Amino acid sequence: MRSILAIASTALLAVSATARADWTPLGVENEIYTAYVDRGSIRRQDGRAHMAGMYDFRKQDFTPDGHGLYSTVVLREYDCAGRKVRLLSYIDFVGHKGEGGVVSKNQHIGRWEEIVEGGVDEAYWKVACGG
């Protein structure tokens, strides 16, 4: 568990430098957001992968505290063989595509969830795990 927290902490700092990230559209768009992936952030080890993704919202969204945001960068861990995903950290930004100030951030490791076929998490999983 300690090594996962160390990875999440390091990755959160790395992902916060979104201007240096190479954001590529994931190919999943809807009326709410466009999803992006930073292929340079992919780290694979022991059947798992870590990767940064971003949601760029078409309309302003809000944190539970009422702060406005237009994009969220997430770091997730993927169980490649088990088709599972969990959130390691996220950062919410005032502007589109990770621009502007940080509105909120969190480094709470979430629970493992099954990858839903045809969903955005499956598209991210395919990139992260090379499937």
N, C-alpha and C positions, 0 to 999 in steps of 0.2 A: 504494500500500500504506500509506503514511504517513497518508493521509486516512482510510482505513478504521480504522486504529488509533486515530486521534483520535476518530472517531465512536464506536468501541467503548468507549473510555475515558470519554467524556462520557456515553454511554448507560448504562454500568455504574453510574456515580454516580447518574444519574437513576433507574434501575431499583431501586437499593438503597433508595430511599425508597418501599418498597412500600405503606406506609400511605396515601400520597397517590395511588397508582394506582387506577384504576377497573377492577377485575378483573371480567370478565364470563365466565360459563361458556362454553366453546367448543362445548358440546354433544357432547363426546366423553368418555364415562366408561367405566370398566371396573373390574375388581376391584382394580386396583393404584393408580390415580390418577384425579383429576378434573383436566381441562385448563382453563386460563383464559387470557384474552387481555386486554391493556390497549390498547384501541383508541386511546387518547390518545397512545400511544407510536409510532404508525405514522408513518414518514417515507418518502416516495417520491421518487425522483430517478433519471432516466436508465434507466428500465425495471427498477429494483431497489427493494426496500422493506426497511426495518428495522422490527422489531416485537418487543416484549417479550411473553413468554408465561410461564405458571407451571404447574408440576405440583404438585398437592397430594396427597400420598401417604396412603392409608388406613391403612397400617401404617408404623411407623418403618423408614426405610432408613438406610444407612450409607455414609460416604465410604470410599475405599480405606484411609484412616488409622484407620478404626473409629469416627469421630464420628457420632453419631446425628443424623438430620434428618427433617423431615416435609414440607418443601417446597423446591422449586428454582425460581428465577426465571432464565429464559434470555433472551438477546438473540440474535436470528438475522437473517441477511440472506437475502432471497429474490430470485432471478432470476425475475422475473414471466413473461417470454416463454419462457425456457428451462426452466421448471418445475424449478428447483433450489433448494437451501437449504444454508446453512452456519452453524455456530455461531460467534458472535463472543465471547460471554462467558456466564458463569453465576455465580449466587450460591446456595449452599445455606443454609437456615435451620433452626434448632432446632425452631421451631413450625410450625403449619399456616398456610397462606396468607401466607407471608413474615413471620411474626411471630417474635419472640424474637431471639436473637443469631445472628450469621453464623458458620456452621461452617466453610465454605470458599468460595473464589471463584477464578475463573480467567478470564483475558483472552487466551486462545489462539484465534486464528482457525483454524477447522477447514477441511477440504476441502469442495468442492462435492459435494453428493449429489443424485441424482435424487429427485423427489417420487414416492412410491409411491401409486398410485391407491387411494383408500379409506382411507388411513392418517391418523394424527393430523397429520402434516406437511402433507398436502393440505388438511386443514381450516384449519390455521394459514395456509397459502399463500393460500387463497381470501380470508381476511380481510385479510391484509397487502397483497395485490395487487388487491383489490377485485373478485375474480372470483367 
